[in-house]
Amino acid sequence: MPPTRAENGSTPSGGQLDSVSRIYHELRSLIVWGQLPPGARIAERAVAERLGLSRTPVRSALHRLQQEGFIASAGTGREQRLIVSPVTQDDGREVFFIVGHLEGLAARVAASLPSARRKEIAGRMRALNRELAQESRTRGDAARIFDLDLQVHRSYVEDVVGPRLRGLHNAIKPQSERYARIYISVLMDELSTSVKEHEAIAHAIAQGNPAKAQHAAETNWHNAAARLTRIIGLHGERGSWHAWKPGVEELRAAGRSMIRRPEQKSTQGTR
């Protein structure tokens, strides 16, 4: 990412860059964990006042979050504002597909490693996957289940891929985590399928079959995208205006409010 420029056109100091990073990570964490829900308004001034910082680093952090898709612009002209990006079927599907392709490449790299390293990765994946299977059978703590699933995927990505792939993965993976956290209570019903798909990835890595490992990882994420899309279709999108389906009375009230009242005659003539 190129250096961010301050309001006067100069490059921010090291302190400002540290502030930008701090604001970015704090806001991203709040969004991913759902503490800033989809559709919530993000006001630059309010963020600056809450963190006790100037608006310049806040603006830079918000720009980065917008570039990465965590926040979006809503409205036009004077009504334009920043909001936490809605969660939708189309966006969720796209995010999961992207993560799937990146993790497919990671699985391919893992399956190309020396035998001892491959077995180490596969062994860790299987140990975590067994815990995940146990938690899913007993309908355990949702946070624990989410963390175990995250660790299974990290097993063949972290300390395996190079810096470029890791950077791309780190930028997009939190987007998928956001979707998973929002719909985790429903996605838990699909865990037995995920467990089987994880085993297929681990098996291919242990075998040293790069093509099969890549295919297994991509299949896991493509199937997850289909599951997510179906669940969002059943339970609704969050934070998007078009997802709001008003009832009859709400429509009537909205219609009445849009009917213009007769204009009063002005004693000063037509304006």
N, C-alpha and C positions, 0 to 999 in steps of 0.2 A: 504494500500500500504506500503511495507516495506521501511525503511529508505534508501534514495539514498546515494550511496557512492561516495566520491569525487575521483579525479584522483589518488591521492596517497593512496586510499583504506580506508581512514578514513571517518567517518560519517560527513556530512556537518554541519556547525554551524547553530544556529538559524537564523542568518542573511542570510546565504545562502539558507536555506529552505524558508524564506520569499521571496527571490529573485526568487526561482524556482516557487513558487505559483504565484507571480506577472507575470512572463513571460508566464506561462501556461495559466492564465486567459486572458491575453492580446492577445496572439496568438489565443486562442480558440475563443474569441469574434470576432476577425478579420475574422476567417474562417467561423464561423456561419453566420455572417452578410454579407459574400460574398466579403469583402474588400481584402481578399486573395482568389482568385478564384480557383476552382478545377484545378489541374495540375500545379499550380504555384510552382516554386522552392523555397525551404526553406533552406537558407545557414546559417549554425551555426555561422560562422564568422560575416556575415552581421547583424544577429539578435543581437549578442553581442555588436557590434560597435554601432548599432542604439540605443540600450538601455543603453549603457555605462556600461556594466557589463562584468565580465569575462566569458569565454566560459564554465566553469564548470556548473553553474546553468542553462545556456542555454541548454547544452547537456541533463541535467536531465529533464528539462521541455519538450524538444522535444521527449525524450524517453517516457514520460508519454502520450503525445499527440499521439505518434505512437501506444502505447498500446491500447489507447481508440479508435483508428481508424480515428482520424482527419488528420493525415499525414501518408504517406506511403513511402516505399523505391522503387525507380525505377532504372532500369539498373543493371548491374553487374560489379564486379571487380572495376577497376579505374573509370568506368563511373557511378558507383552507386551514387545516390543522393536522398535527401528527397524532396518530393513534397506534396502539399495539396491533400488529397485523392480525386480521381475522384468521381463524382456522377453517379451511374449506376442503371439500373433497378434492378439487383439482390441485390445490397447492400441496395438500398432504400426499397425494399420489406422486407428484413431481419430486418432492423432497425425498420420499422413500426410494424412488427409482434412482436418484442421484447417489444417495448413501449406498444403495445396493451395488451400483457399478464401482464405487470407490472401494467398498469392502470386498467386492469380487476380485479386484486387482490385488488387494492385501492378502486374500486367501491364496491367490495364485503365487504370490511372493513367498508366503509361508510354506506352501507345498514344494517350493523349489529349494528350500534350505537343506542342510545336511540332515541325515536320518535322526541323529540324537536330538537335534533342535526341534525337528518336526514332532517327534514323539513327546517332547516336553510340552510343546504348545497344545497338541491334541489331548494330552493327559490333563492339563489344567482346564481346558475347555470341558472335558467330560466330567471332571470333578464338580465344576460349577453347574454344569447342566443337570447332574444328578440332584444337587440341592434345589435347583429350579423346579425339577419334576416333583420333588417331595413337597415343596411349598405350594405348587399348583394343585396337588392332590388334596391337601389339607386346607386349601383356600387361606393361606397364610397372609401375613402382613403385606399390603400392596407395595409399600415402599421397599421392603426387602426383596420382593419379587422383581420389581423394576431394577434394583441395584444388581441383582444376580444376572439378569438378562444383559444389562449393560456390560458387566464384567466378562461374560461369555464372548461378546463381540470384541471387546478390548484385547482379549487374549491373542487374537491373530492379527491385530492392527498395531498396537503400541509395541515399541521396541522391535518391530519387524520391518515396517516400511521405511522408505527414505523421507527426508524432510519435506519434499514437495507434496507427496501424497498425504503425509501426515497433516500438513498445513491445510490442504483442501478438506480433509476429513474433519479436522477440528472446527473448521468454519461452518460446515453444513450439519454435522451430527447433532448439535444442540437443537436444531430445528425439528429433527425427528423425535428427540427426547421430549420436546414441548408437546407434540401431538400425543405421544405415548402417555405422558403424565395426565393430560386432560381426560383421556378416554381409558385410563388404566383399569378402572373397575369393570368395564365391559370387555376389554381386551383379555382380561384374566381367563375368560371362558375359552379362549383360543390357544392357551399356553401349551396344551399337550401336542398340538401340531407344531408349534415353534420348537419344542424340545426335540422332536424327531428331525426337524430340519437342521438344528444345530449339530446333531449327531452325524448327519450326512456331511457337513462341512469338516468336522473333526476327523471323520473316517478318511476323507479324500486327502486331507493334509498329512495324516499319519502314513498313508499309502505313498505319498510323494507324487500325486497326480495333479499337476497344476490346473489343467483344463477342467477337470472334474470339481476341484475345489472352488474355482472361480464360478462355475455354473451353480454349484450348491449354494454359495453365498448369495449370488444374484437371485436365485429362485426363492430363498428365504425372504429376501426383502421385497421381491415382486409379489409374493403371496401375502406378505404383511401389508403391502399397499392395498391389495384387494380386500383384505379383512378390514383395514382402517376405513376404506371408502364405503364399505357396506355399513359399518357401524355409524359413521357420520351421517349416512343417508337415513338410518333409523332414528338416531338421537339428535340430529340437527347440527348445523354449523354454528360456530360461535363468533360473535363480533362483526358479522357482515349484515348490512342493511337488508339485502335481498333475501336473507334467511328468515326475516321477520314476516310471519303470516298473520295479519290482524284478523280478529273476529268480526262478525257483522256489525255489532254495536260500535266497535272502534272505527270501522270504515265509515259508518254513518256520522260519527262525531267528527272525523277528519273532514268529511264532505261538508258538514255544516260550517266548520271553521274556515273553509276555503271560499264560502259564498260571501261575496263582497256586500257590505251594507250600503244602502243608498247614500250617495254623497250629499252632504248638506250644502245648501246654496250659500255662497260666500258673498258677504256685503261688499267685498273689495273686487268683485268681478272674477272672471276665470283666470286661474293661475297657469 
